[in-house]
C-alpha cells in the first residue's frame, strides 16, 4: 500500500489552487475544470470542487476540517515564514521549536484547513526525516 494523495473538497477551487501554488511553488494540473492536483515526490495534494463530493455520496464537506494538518518538510522554516507573510491571512503558530525536534509554522488555508511547514533541527528529527532531506 502507498499513500497517493490527500484531497480537499472546496467551494472555491480557483482560490485554493492559487493559494497552494503560491505556498508550495508547484503548478497545479487541471485534468478537469472541477479538479486540480499538485504533485510532489511523496504524495499529491488534490483539490476538488464541492460538486465532486456527490461522486463520494456527499461524504465530504467543504471547509469543515477540524482534525487534519497538511504538512511539508522545508529547508528553512524561518525563511518560509517570512516569504509567506503576504500570502497567509491566518497564522496559528509562528516559528516554534516542537518537543519532537522540528521547528514549525502553522497556518490556515483559505478554507480553514491547517497547514504545517517544518524543518527538522534535532539530531533525532534529522535522522527521522533523512530520506526526505536527501531528496531535497
N, CA, C and O atoms as a MOPAC input file, in Angstrom:
PM7 MOZYME 1SCF
protein

 N      0.84500 1    -1.17100 1     0.00000 1
 C      0.00000 1     0.00000 1     0.00000 1
 C      0.89200 1     1.23600 1     0.00000 1
 O      1.96200 1     1.23500 1     0.60800 1
 N      0.45100 1     2.28500 1    -0.68100 1
 C      1.21800 1     3.52100 1    -0.74400 1
 C      0.24400 1     4.69300 1    -0.74100 1
 O     -0.73000 1     4.69800 1    -1.49400 1
 N      0.50300 1     5.67800 1     0.10100 1
 C     -0.33200 1     6.87300 1     0.13200 1
 C     -0.09700 1     7.65900 1    -1.15400 1
 O      1.04000 1     8.01900 1    -1.46100 1
 N     -1.14500 1     7.92400 1    -1.89500 1
 C     -1.04800 1     8.60000 1    -3.17800 1
 C     -1.42500 1    10.06700 1    -3.07300 1
 O     -0.72500 1    10.92600 1    -3.60900 1
 N     -2.54500 1    10.36900 1    -2.37500 1
 C     -2.95600 1    11.76900 1    -2.32900 1
 C     -3.78600 1    12.07100 1    -1.09400 1
 O     -4.35400 1    11.19200 1    -0.44600 1
 N     -3.82100 1    13.34000 1    -0.81400 1
 C     -4.74300 1    13.93100 1     0.15300 1
 C     -5.64300 1    14.82700 1    -0.68400 1
 O     -5.14800 1    15.61600 1    -1.48900 1
 N     -6.95000 1    14.72100 1    -0.51100 1
 C     -7.88100 1    15.53200 1    -1.29900 1
 C     -8.65800 1    16.46200 1    -0.38300 1
 O     -9.15300 1    16.06500 1     0.67100 1
 N     -8.74800 1    17.69500 1    -0.81300 1
 C     -9.54100 1    18.70400 1    -0.12000 1
 C    -10.72200 1    19.06000 1    -1.01400 1
 O    -10.54700 1    19.37200 1    -2.19200 1
 N    -11.90700 1    19.01300 1    -0.45500 1
 C    -13.10600 1    19.45900 1    -1.16100 1
 C    -13.32500 1    20.92100 1    -0.79200 1
 O    -13.29400 1    21.28600 1     0.38400 1
 N    -13.54900 1    21.75600 1    -1.80800 1
 C    -13.66500 1    23.19900 1    -1.58300 1
 C    -14.78200 1    23.80700 1    -2.42200 1
 O    -15.08900 1    23.32600 1    -3.51300 1
 N    -15.37400 1    24.84900 1    -1.90800 1
 C    -16.39000 1    25.60100 1    -2.65300 1
 C    -15.75200 1    26.71200 1    -3.48600 1
 O    -16.44400 1    27.39400 1    -4.24200 1
 N    -14.43000 1    26.90000 1    -3.35200 1
 C    -13.73300 1    27.94400 1    -4.10200 1
 C    -12.43100 1    27.37500 1    -4.66400 1
 O    -11.34100 1    27.69600 1    -4.19100 1
 N    -12.56500 1    26.53500 1    -5.66700 1
 C    -11.42900 1    25.79600 1    -6.20900 1
 C    -10.31800 1    26.71000 1    -6.72100 1
 O     -9.14800 1    26.47200 1    -6.42000 1
 N    -10.64600 1    27.72900 1    -7.47200 1
 C     -9.60600 1    28.58900 1    -8.04100 1
 C     -8.78100 1    29.29000 1    -6.96300 1
 O     -7.56200 1    29.40600 1    -7.09200 1
 N     -9.44000 1    29.75800 1    -5.90200 1
 C     -8.71700 1    30.41000 1    -4.80400 1
 C     -7.78900 1    29.42800 1    -4.09800 1
 O     -6.64500 1    29.76000 1    -3.78600 1
 N     -8.28700 1    28.21600 1    -3.84900 1
 C     -7.46900 1    27.21700 1    -3.16600 1
 C     -6.28900 1    26.78800 1    -4.03500 1
 O     -5.17900 1    26.62300 1    -3.52800 1
 N     -6.51400 1    26.60700 1    -5.33000 1
 C     -5.41900 1    26.23000 1    -6.22900 1
 C     -4.35100 1    27.31400 1    -6.22000 1
 O     -3.16400 1    27.01600 1    -6.08300 1
 N     -4.76200 1    28.56100 1    -6.36400 1
 C     -3.80100 1    29.67600 1    -6.36900 1
 C     -3.03400 1    29.73900 1    -5.04800 1
 O     -1.82300 1    29.96100 1    -5.05200 1
 N     -3.71500 1    29.54900 1    -3.92500 1
 C     -3.07400 1    29.58000 1    -2.61700 1
 C     -1.99300 1    28.50700 1    -2.51600 1
 O     -0.85600 1    28.80900 1    -2.15200 1
 N     -2.33000 1    27.26800 1    -2.83200 1
 C     -1.36100 1    26.18400 1    -2.70100 1
 C     -0.23700 1    26.29500 1    -3.72800 1
 O      0.88700 1    25.87900 1    -3.44400 1
 N     -0.50400 1    26.83800 1    -4.90000 1
 C      0.57700 1    27.09300 1    -5.84700 1
 C      1.55400 1    28.11200 1    -5.27200 1
 O      2.76600 1    27.95000 1    -5.41200 1
 N      1.04400 1    29.15900 1    -4.62700 1
 C      1.92600 1    30.17200 1    -4.02900 1
 C      2.69300 1    29.60400 1    -2.84700 1
 O      3.89200 1    29.85200 1    -2.71800 1
 N      2.03300 1    28.85200 1    -1.98800 1
 C      2.69300 1    28.29900 1    -0.80100 1
 C      3.78900 1    27.31600 1    -1.19600 1
 O      4.88800 1    27.35500 1    -0.64400 1
 N      3.49300 1    26.43400 1    -2.15200 1
 C      4.42900 1    25.35100 1    -2.47000 1
 C      5.37600 1    25.65300 1    -3.62500 1
 O      6.42700 1    25.02200 1    -3.73800 1
 N      5.02500 1    26.59900 1    -4.47700 1
 C      5.81900 1    26.86000 1    -5.66700 1
 C      5.62100 1    25.80800 1    -6.75100 1
 O      6.38600 1    25.76500 1    -7.71400 1
 N      4.61700 1    24.97100 1    -6.60800 1
 C      4.30100 1    23.91500 1    -7.56500 1
 C      3.05700 1    24.32000 1    -8.34700 1
 O      2.07000 1    24.76700 1    -7.76200 1
 N      3.10300 1    24.16400 1    -9.65800 1
 C      1.94500 1    24.46000 1   -10.50300 1
 C      0.98500 1    23.27700 1   -10.48600 1
 O      1.39500 1    22.11900 1   -10.56000 1
 N     -0.27700 1    23.58900 1   -10.38800 1
 C     -1.30200 1    22.54400 1   -10.38100 1
 C     -1.62500 1    22.10700 1   -11.80100 1
 O     -1.59000 1    22.90500 1   -12.73700 1
 N     -1.93700 1    20.83100 1   -11.94300 1
 C     -2.50500 1    20.33700 1   -13.19800 1
 C     -4.01900 1    20.30800 1   -13.01000 1
 O     -4.51100 1    20.10200 1   -11.90000 1
 N     -4.74000 1    20.51100 1   -14.08300 1
 C     -6.20800 1    20.55500 1   -14.00900 1
 C     -6.77800 1    19.53200 1   -14.99400 1
 O     -7.14600 1    19.90300 1   -16.10800 1
 N     -6.85900 1    18.24800 1   -14.61100 1
 C     -7.39700 1    17.24700 1   -15.51900 1
 C     -8.88100 1    17.43000 1   -15.82300 1
 O     -9.39200 1    16.85500 1   -16.78400 1
 N     -9.56400 1    18.21200 1   -15.02400 1
 C    -10.96900 1    18.55200 1   -15.25000 1
 C    -11.22000 1    19.92100 1   -14.63100 1
 O    -10.51000 1    20.30300 1   -13.70100 1
 N    -12.20000 1    20.66600 1   -15.11400 1
 C    -12.45900 1    22.00200 1   -14.55300 1
 C    -12.77900 1    21.99400 1   -13.05400 1
 O    -12.59600 1    23.00300 1   -12.37400 1
 N    -13.25500 1    20.86300 1   -12.54500 1
 C    -13.65000 1    20.77800 1   -11.13700 1
 C    -12.61100 1    20.08100 1   -10.26700 1
 O    -12.90000 1    19.72500 1    -9.12500 1
 N    -11.39600 1    19.88000 1   -10.79800 1
 C    -10.39600 1    19.08700 1   -10.08900 1
 C     -8.99300 1    19.57400 1   -10.42900 1
 O     -8.70100 1    19.90000 1   -11.58000 1
 N     -8.12400 1    19.62200 1    -9.41800 1
 C     -6.73300 1    20.02800 1    -9.61500 1
 C     -5.83500 1    19.14200 1    -8.76100 1
 O     -6.26200 1    18.59600 1    -7.74300 1
 N     -4.57000 1    19.00700 1    -9.19900 1
 C     -3.59000 1    18.23300 1    -8.45700 1
 C     -2.25900 1    18.97000 1    -8.42700 1
 O     -1.82100 1    19.52200 1    -9.43600 1
 N     -1.62100 1    18.97500 1    -7.26200 1
 C     -0.25800 1    19.45800 1    -7.11100 1
 C      0.58200 1    18.23700 1    -6.75800 1
 O      0.38200 1    17.62100 1    -5.71100 1
 N      1.51700 1    17.89200 1    -7.62600 1
 C      2.28900 1    16.66000 1    -7.46900 1
 C      3.62900 1    16.93300 1    -6.77900 1
 O      4.36200 1    17.85400 1    -7.14000 1
 N      3.92300 1    16.10400 1    -5.77800 1
 C      5.18600 1    16.13100 1    -5.04000 1
 C      5.78200 1    14.73400 1    -5.09300 1
 O      5.08300 1    13.78300 1    -5.44200 1
 N      7.05800 1    14.58900 1    -4.75500 1
 C      7.68800 1    13.26000 1    -4.74600 1
 C      6.95700 1    12.29100 1    -3.82100 1
 O      6.79500 1    11.11700 1    -4.15200 1
 N      6.52300 1    12.77300 1    -2.68100 1
 C      5.96900 1    11.88900 1    -1.66200 1
 C      4.47200 1    11.64700 1    -1.78400 1
 O      3.97600 1    10.62100 1    -1.31900 1
 N      3.74900 1    12.56600 1    -2.39500 1
 C      2.29500 1    12.47600 1    -2.40000 1
 C      1.73200 1    13.56800 1    -3.31200 1
 O      2.47100 1    14.44900 1    -3.75200 1
 N      0.45300 1    13.51600 1    -3.59000 1
 C     -0.23000 1    14.53300 1    -4.37600 1
 C     -1.26500 1    15.21900 1    -3.49700 1
 O     -1.98500 1    14.56600 1    -2.74100 1
 N     -1.33100 1    16.52700 1    -3.60000 1
 C     -2.41100 1    17.27300 1    -2.97000 1
 C     -3.45700 1    17.49400 1    -4.04900 1
 O     -3.21200 1    18.19800 1    -5.03000 1
 N     -4.62500 1    16.88900 1    -3.86300 1
 C     -5.72000 1    17.01000 1    -4.81300 1
 C     -6.74900 1    17.98400 1    -4.25700 1
 O     -7.01600 1    18.00400 1    -3.05500 1
 N     -7.31500 1    18.77900 1    -5.13300 1
 C     -8.33800 1    19.74800 1    -4.76000 1
 C     -9.54700 1    19.52600 1    -5.65600 1
 O     -9.44300 1    19.56700 1    -6.88100 1
 N    -10.69300 1    19.29000 1    -5.03200 1
 C    -11.90700 1    19.04700 1    -5.79400 1
 C    -12.97400 1    20.06000 1    -5.46400 1
 O    -13.17300 1    20.42800 1    -4.30600 1
 N    -13.65900 1    20.50600 1    -6.49900 1
 C    -14.79000 1    21.40000 1    -6.28700 1
 C    -15.86700 1    20.66900 1    -5.47400 1
 O    -15.98200 1    19.44500 1    -5.53700 1
 N    -16.63700 1    21.42300 1    -4.72600 1
 C    -17.68100 1    20.85300 1    -3.88100 1
 C    -18.65100 1    19.99100 1    -4.69300 1
 O    -19.24900 1    19.05800 1    -4.15800 1
 N    -18.80300 1    20.29600 1    -5.95700 1
 C    -19.69800 1    19.48600 1    -6.79300 1
 C    -19.21600 1    18.04100 1    -6.92300 1
 O    -20.02000 1    17.14200 1    -7.17000 1
 N    -17.90600 1    17.80800 1    -6.75800 1
 C    -17.38000 1    16.44800 1    -6.86100 1
 C    -17.70600 1    15.60400 1    -5.63300 1
 O    -17.56800 1    14.38200 1    -5.68200 1
 N    -18.12800 1    16.21200 1    -4.55200 1
 C    -18.48500 1    15.44800 1    -3.35000 1
 C    -19.62100 1    14.47200 1    -3.64500 1
 O    -19.71600 1    13.42300 1    -3.00800 1
 N    -20.47200 1    14.80300 1    -4.59000 1
 C    -21.56800 1    13.90400 1    -4.95000 1
 C    -21.04500 1    12.56600 1    -5.46000 1
 O    -21.71600 1    11.54500 1    -5.31400 1
 N    -19.85500 1    12.55900 1    -6.05700 1
 C    -19.25600 1    11.31500 1    -6.54600 1
 C    -18.85400 1    10.39000 1    -5.40100 1
 O    -18.62100 1     9.19900 1    -5.60800 1
 N    -18.77400 1    10.94400 1    -4.19700 1
 C    -18.41200 1    10.18200 1    -2.99500 1
 C    -19.57300 1    10.16400 1    -2.01000 1
 O    -19.37000 1    10.20800 1    -0.79700 1
 N    -20.79100 1    10.09800 1    -2.54300 1
 C    -22.01100 1    10.06900 1    -1.72200 1
 C    -22.08500 1    11.23700 1    -0.75000 1
 O    -22.63100 1    11.10800 1     0.34600 1
 N    -21.53500 1    12.37800 1    -1.15400 1
 C    -21.52400 1    13.59500 1    -0.32500 1
 C    -20.95900 1    13.35000 1     1.06700 1
 O    -21.39400 1    13.96400 1     2.04100 1
 N    -19.98500 1    12.44700 1     1.15200 1
 C    -19.36200 1    12.12900 1     2.43600 1
 C    -18.38600 1    13.21300 1     2.89200 1
 O    -18.00500 1    13.24600 1     4.06200 1
 N    -17.97900 1    14.09900 1     1.98400 1
 C    -17.05000 1    15.18300 1     2.32500 1
 C    -17.77300 1    16.52100 1     2.20900 1
 O    -18.63100 1    16.71000 1     1.34700 1
 N    -17.40800 1    17.43800 1     3.09100 1
 C    -17.97100 1    18.78600 1     3.08000 1
 C    -16.85400 1    19.80600 1     2.98000 1
 O    -15.78900 1    19.63300 1     3.57300 1
 N    -17.09500 1    20.85800 1     2.23700 1
 C    -16.09200 1    21.91900 1     2.07800 1
 C    -15.91500 1    22.69300 1     3.38200 1
 O    -16.87000 1    22.91400 1     4.12700 1
 N    -14.67500 1    23.09700 1     3.63900 1
 C    -14.32600 1    23.97500 1     4.76100 1
 C    -14.80900 1    23.44700 1     6.10600 1
 O    -15.23600 1    24.22300 1     6.96100 1
 N    -14.74400 1    22.13200 1     6.29800 1
 C    -15.25200 1    21.54600 1     7.54400 1
 C    -14.18200 1    20.81100 1     8.34700 1
 O    -14.50600 1    20.20000 1     9.36600 1
 N    -12.91400 1    20.85000 1     7.92000 1
 C    -11.86300 1    20.09900 1     8.59700 1
 C    -11.51800 1    20.73200 1     9.94600 1
 O    -11.26000 1    21.93300 1    10.03100 1
 N    -11.51900 1    19.92800 1    10.97200 1
 C    -11.10900 1    20.36700 1    12.30300 1
 C    -10.11900 1    19.40900 1    12.94900 1
 O     -9.84200 1    19.51400 1    14.14400 1
 N     -9.58300 1    18.47000 1    12.16200 1
 C     -8.73100 1    17.46700 1    12.79200 1
 C     -7.45900 1    17.12200 1    12.02900 1
 O     -6.56300 1    16.50700 1    12.60700 1
 N     -7.34100 1    17.48700 1    10.77000 1
 C     -6.17500 1    17.11200 1     9.98300 1
 C     -5.24400 1    18.29900 1     9.77700 1
 O     -5.67500 1    19.45200 1     9.74200 1
 N     -3.96000 1    17.98800 1     9.64100 1
 C     -2.95600 1    19.00400 1     9.34200 1
 C     -2.17800 1    18.51700 1     8.12500 1
 O     -1.67000 1    17.39600 1     8.12000 1
 N     -2.08200 1    19.34700 1     7.10400 1
 C     -1.30700 1    19.02900 1     5.90700 1
 C      0.10900 1    19.53700 1     6.16400 1
 O      0.29800 1    20.70600 1     6.50000 1
 N      1.11500 1    18.65300 1     6.00600 1
 C      2.47200 1    19.00700 1     6.40400 1
 C      3.47300 1    18.85300 1     5.27000 1
 O      3.41000 1    17.91000 1     4.48100 1
 N      4.40100 1    19.80700 1     5.20900 1
 C      5.51700 1    19.76000 1     4.26500 1
 C      6.81100 1    19.99000 1     5.02700 1
 O      6.87300 1    20.82400 1     5.93000 1
 N      7.83300 1    19.25100 1     4.65900 1
 C      9.17800 1    19.47500 1     5.17000 1
 C      9.83400 1    20.53000 1     4.27300 1
 O      9.71900 1    20.46400 1     3.04900 1
 N     10.51300 1    21.49300 1     4.87600 1
 C     11.16900 1    22.57200 1     4.12900 1
 C     12.59500 1    22.74800 1     4.63200 1
 O     12.92600 1    22.34600 1     5.74800 1
 N     13.43100 1    23.35100 1     3.80200 1
 C     14.83300 1    23.57200 1     4.17700 1
 C     14.99000 1    24.56900 1     5.31600 1
 O     15.82400 1    24.37600 1     6.20100 1
 N     14.18800 1    25.64100 1     5.29800 1
 C     14.35300 1    26.73000 1     6.26800 1
 C     12.99300 1    27.30700 1     6.62700 1
 O     12.46600 1    28.16300 1     5.91700 1
 N     12.43300 1    26.83700 1     7.72500 1
 C     11.08200 1    27.25900 1     8.11400 1
 C     11.02700 1    28.76200 1     8.40800 1
 O     10.00100 1    29.39300 1     8.15800 1
 N     12.09600 1    29.34000 1     8.92800 1
 C     12.10100 1    30.78100 1     9.19200 1
 C     11.99300 1    31.57400 1     7.88900 1
 O     11.25700 1    32.55800 1     7.81700 1
 N     12.71900 1    31.14800 1     6.87300 1
 C     12.64600 1    31.81700 1     5.56700 1
 C     11.25800 1    31.65500 1     4.96300 1
 O     10.74000 1    32.58900 1     4.35200 1
 N     10.64500 1    30.47600 1     5.12600 1
 C      9.28800 1    30.25400 1     4.61200 1
 C      8.28400 1    31.15400 1     5.33200 1
 O      7.36400 1    31.68700 1     4.71100 1
 N      8.46100 1    31.31800 1     6.62400 1
 C      7.58200 1    32.20300 1     7.38600 1
 C      7.63800 1    33.62200 1     6.81800 1
 O      6.59900 1    34.24900 1     6.60800 1
 N      8.82400 1    34.11800 1     6.57600 1
 C      8.96800 1    35.46400 1     6.00700 1
 C      8.37000 1    35.54400 1     4.60200 1
 O      7.68600 1    36.51300 1     4.27200 1
 N      8.62300 1    34.53500 1     3.78300 1
 C      8.10900 1    34.51600 1     2.41000 1
 C      6.58200 1    34.48600 1     2.36900 1
 O      5.96400 1    35.10500 1     1.50200 1
 N      5.98100 1    33.76100 1     3.31400 1
 C      4.53400 1    33.56100 1     3.28600 1
 C      3.72300 1    34.63400 1     4.00500 1
 O      2.49600 1    34.64000 1     3.90700 1
 N      4.37600 1    35.53400 1     4.71800 1
 C      3.63300 1    36.58100 1     5.43500 1
 C      2.62700 1    37.31300 1     4.54400 1
 O      1.50500 1    37.54700 1     4.99200 1
 N      2.96900 1    37.68800 1     3.30500 1
 C      1.98000 1    38.39400 1     2.48200 1
 C      0.86100 1    37.48900 1     1.95300 1
 O     -0.17800 1    37.98500 1     1.51700 1
 N      1.06400 1    36.18100 1     1.98700 1
 C      0.10400 1    35.23200 1     1.41700 1
 C     -0.86900 1    34.70100 1     2.46400 1
 O     -2.05700 1    34.53900 1     2.18900 1
 N     -0.36600 1    34.43400 1     3.65400 1
 C     -1.15900 1    33.79500 1     4.71000 1
 C     -1.90200 1    34.86100 1     5.51000 1
 O     -1.30800 1    35.82700 1     5.99000 1
 N     -3.20900 1    34.66600 1     5.64100 1
 C     -4.00100 1    35.63800 1     6.39800 1
 C     -4.27600 1    35.19600 1     7.83300 1
 O     -4.64400 1    36.02200 1     8.66800 1
 N     -4.10200 1    33.90600 1     8.13500 1
 C     -4.38500 1    33.42700 1     9.49300 1
 C     -3.27500 1    32.49400 1     9.97500 1
 O     -3.18400 1    31.34700 1     9.53600 1
 N     -2.44100 1    32.98900 1    10.87100 1
 C     -1.36000 1    32.19900 1    11.47600 1
 C     -1.84200 1    31.59800 1    12.78600 1
 O     -2.37700 1    32.30800 1    13.63700 1
 N     -1.65900 1    30.31800 1    12.94900 1
 C     -1.93300 1    29.65800 1    14.23000 1
 C     -0.67700 1    29.60600 1    15.08400 1
 O     -0.75100 1    29.59700 1    16.31300 1
 N      0.48600 1    29.57300 1    14.42100 1
 C      1.75100 1    29.46600 1    15.14900 1
 C      2.88000 1    30.03100 1    14.29800 1
 O      3.08300 1    29.61600 1    13.15700 1
 N      3.59800 1    30.96400 1    14.85700 1
 C      4.80900 1    31.47200 1    14.21700 1
 C      5.93100 1    30.45300 1    14.47500 1
 O      5.70000 1    29.48400 1    15.19700 1
 N      7.13400 1    30.63500 1    13.91400 1
 C      8.17600 1    29.60400 1    14.08700 1
 C      8.37300 1    29.20700 1    15.55300 1
 O      8.66900 1    30.03700 1    16.41300 1
 N      8.19700 1    27.91300 1    15.80100 1
 C      8.22600 1    27.36700 1    17.15700 1
 C      8.96800 1    26.04000 1    17.16500 1
 O      8.73100 1    25.18900 1    16.30800 1
 N      9.85700 1    25.86200 1    18.12100 1
 C     10.55300 1    24.58500 1    18.29900 1
 C      9.60300 1    23.60700 1    18.97200 1
 O      9.06900 1    23.89400 1    20.04400 1
 N      9.38900 1    22.45300 1    18.34900 1
 C      8.47600 1    21.44100 1    18.87100 1
 C      9.26000 1    20.43000 1    19.71100 1
 O     10.46000 1    20.25500 1    19.49900 1
 N      8.59900 1    19.76400 1    20.66100 1
 C      9.29300 1    18.81600 1    21.53700 1
 C      9.90000 1    17.62900 1    20.80400 1
 O     10.80100 1    16.98400 1    21.34000 1
 N      9.44200 1    17.32200 1    19.60500 1
 C      9.96200 1    16.17400 1    18.85400 1
 C     11.07900 1    16.56700 1    17.90400 1
 O     11.50400 1    15.75200 1    17.08600 1
 N     11.57600 1    17.82700 1    17.99600 1
 C     12.78900 1    18.20700 1    17.28200 1
 C     12.61600 1    19.01400 1    16.01400 1
 O     13.60800 1    19.37100 1    15.38000 1
 N     11.39300 1    19.31000 1    15.62600 1
 C     11.15500 1    20.12900 1    14.43900 1
 C     10.87600 1    21.56800 1    14.82800 1
 O     10.34100 1    21.83200 1    15.90500 1
 N     11.23500 1    22.50000 1    13.95600 1
 C     10.80400 1    23.88100 1    14.07400 1
 C      9.67100 1    24.03600 1    13.06600 1
 O      9.79600 1    23.62800 1    11.91200 1
 N      8.56500 1    24.62900 1    13.50900 1
 C      7.33500 1    24.54300 1    12.75000 1
 C      6.60200 1    25.87900 1    12.68200 1
 O      6.67000 1    26.68900 1    13.60500 1
 N      5.89300 1    26.09300 1    11.56100 1
 C      4.90000 1    27.17100 1    11.46800 1
 C      3.57100 1    26.51900 1    11.11600 1
 O      3.52800 1    25.51600 1    10.40400 1
 N      2.50800 1    27.08900 1    11.61300 1
 C      1.17600 1    26.53200 1    11.40400 1
 C      0.24400 1    27.65600 1    10.98800 1
 O      0.15700 1    28.68600 1    11.65600 1
 N     -0.45500 1    27.44600 1     9.86800 1
 C     -1.37600 1    28.45600 1     9.36700 1
 C     -2.56700 1    27.78800 1     8.71600 1
 O     -2.60300 1    26.56500 1     8.57900 1
 N     -3.54000 1    28.58400 1     8.31600 1
 C     -4.75100 1    28.05800 1     7.69000 1
 C     -4.82100 1    28.47900 1     6.23200 1
 O     -4.44800 1    29.59300 1     5.86300 1
 N     -5.30700 1    27.55800 1     5.41700 1
 C     -5.54700 1    27.88000 1     4.01600 1
 C     -6.86700 1    28.65900 1     3.91000 1
 O     -7.52800 1    28.85100 1     4.93100 1
 N     -7.27100 1    29.10900 1     2.73200 1
 C     -8.49900 1    29.90200 1     2.61700 1
 C     -9.77200 1    29.19900 1     3.10400 1
 O    -10.74400 1    29.86700 1     3.45700 1
 N     -9.77900 1    27.86300 1     3.12700 1
 C    -10.93700 1    27.12400 1     3.63900 1
 C    -10.81900 1    26.79100 1     5.12100 1
 O    -11.71900 1    26.16300 1     5.68000 1
 N     -9.73500 1    27.19500 1     5.76700 1
 C     -9.56300 1    26.93700 1     7.19100 1
 C     -8.81300 1    25.66200 1     7.52700 1
 O     -8.67100 1    25.33200 1     8.70500 1
 N     -8.32500 1    24.93000 1     6.52000 1
 C     -7.53400 1    23.72900 1     6.78700 1
 C     -6.17700 1    24.11900 1     7.35900 1
 O     -5.58900 1    25.12100 1     6.95100 1
 N     -5.68700 1    23.33300 1     8.29500 1
 C     -4.39600 1    23.60600 1     8.91000 1
 C     -3.25200 1    23.12700 1     8.01400 1
 O     -3.29700 1    22.03300 1     7.45300 1
 N     -2.23300 1    23.97000 1     7.89700 1
 C     -1.04000 1    23.66500 1     7.11900 1
 C      0.16600 1    23.87800 1     8.02200 1
 O      0.28500 1    24.90800 1     8.68500 1
 N      1.05800 1    22.89400 1     8.04000 1
 C      2.27700 1    22.96800 1     8.84200 1
 C      3.47900 1    22.84100 1     7.91100 1
 O      3.56600 1    21.89400 1     7.12900 1
 N      4.39400 1    23.78500 1     7.99500 1
 C      5.69300 1    23.66600 1     7.34700 1
 C      6.70300 1    23.50900 1     8.46300 1
 O      6.64800 1    24.22700 1     9.46100 1
 N      7.63500 1    22.56600 1     8.30100 1
 C      8.59100 1    22.33600 1     9.37700 1
 C      9.97000 1    21.99400 1     8.83500 1
 O     10.13100 1    21.51200 1     7.71400 1
 N     10.95800 1    22.26700 1     9.68400 1
 C     12.35000 1    21.90800 1     9.41900 1
 C     12.84600 1    21.07900 1    10.59600 1
 O     12.78400 1    21.54000 1    11.73500 1
 N     13.33300 1    19.87400 1    10.35200 1
 C     13.92300 1    19.08800 1    11.43700 1
 C     15.21000 1    19.75600 1    11.91500 1
 O     16.05600 1    20.13700 1    11.10600 1
 N     15.35500 1    19.89600 1    13.23800 1
 C     16.55100 1    20.54000 1    13.78800 1
 C     17.35100 1    19.63300 1    14.70800 1
 O     18.58100 1    19.63900 1    14.65900 1
 N     16.67700 1    18.85200 1    15.54500 1
 C     17.42400 1    17.98600 1    16.45800 1
 C     18.03800 1    16.82900 1    15.66700 1
 O     17.58600 1    16.50400 1    14.56900 1
 N     19.05900 1    16.22300 1    16.23400 1
 C     19.71300 1    15.07700 1    15.59400 1
 C     18.69200 1    13.97200 1    15.30300 1
 O     18.69900 1    13.38100 1    14.22300 1
 N     17.82000 1    13.70000 1    16.27300 1
 C     16.82200 1    12.63900 1    16.10200 1
 C     15.84300 1    12.98100 1    14.97900 1
 O     15.49600 1    12.11100 1    14.18000 1
 N     15.39700 1    14.23000 1    14.91000 1
 C     14.45800 1    14.63300 1    13.85700 1
 C     15.12300 1    14.56700 1    12.48400 1
 O     14.51200 1    14.12500 1    11.51100 1
 N     16.36000 1    15.00300 1    12.41500 1
 C     17.09100 1    14.94000 1    11.14100 1
 C     17.22200 1    13.47800 1    10.69600 1
 O     17.05500 1    13.17000 1     9.51600 1
 N     17.51700 1    12.59100 1    11.63000 1
 C     17.61300 1    11.16300 1    11.29400 1
 C     16.25800 1    10.61500 1    10.83300 1
 O     16.18600 1     9.85000 1     9.87100 1
 N     15.20200 1    11.00700 1    11.52000 1
 C     13.86400 1    10.53300 1    11.19300 1
 C     13.44600 1    10.92800 1     9.77300 1
 O     12.76000 1    10.16900 1     9.08700 1
 N     13.86000 1    12.10500 1     9.34500 1
 C     13.46000 1    12.62200 1     8.02900 1
 C     14.61300 1    12.61200 1     7.01000 1
 O     14.54500 1    13.29800 1     5.99000 1
 N     15.66800 1    11.83600 1     7.28900 1
 C     16.85200 1    11.85700 1     6.42400 1
 C     16.52100 1    11.51200 1     4.97700 1
 O     17.11100 1    12.08900 1     4.06400 1
 N     15.61200 1    10.60600 1     4.74800 1
 C     15.23700 1    10.22300 1     3.37700 1
 C     14.68300 1    11.43400 1     2.62300 1
 O     15.00600 1    11.64000 1     1.45300 1
 N     13.86200 1    12.22400 1     3.28300 1
 C     13.27600 1    13.41200 1     2.65900 1
 C     14.30600 1    14.52200 1     2.48900 1
 O     14.28900 1    15.24100 1     1.49000 1
 N     15.19300 1    14.66000 1     3.45400 1
 C     16.20700 1    15.70400 1     3.38000 1
 C     17.19800 1    15.41400 1     2.25800 1
 O     17.67700 1    16.33300 1     1.59500 1
 N     17.50400 1    14.13800 1     2.04800 1
 C     18.42600 1    13.76300 1     0.96600 1
 C     17.83100 1    14.04700 1    -0.41500 1
 O     18.56800 1    14.29700 1    -1.36900 1
 N     16.50800 1    14.00900 1    -0.52300 1
 C     15.83200 1    14.21500 1    -1.80200 1
 C     15.63800 1    15.69400 1    -2.14700 1
 O     15.36000 1    16.02500 1    -3.30000 1
 N     15.78000 1    16.57700 1    -1.16800 1
 C     15.51700 1    17.99900 1    -1.40900 1
 C     16.59700 1    18.62200 1    -2.24200 1
 O     16.53500 1    19.81500 1    -2.54100 1

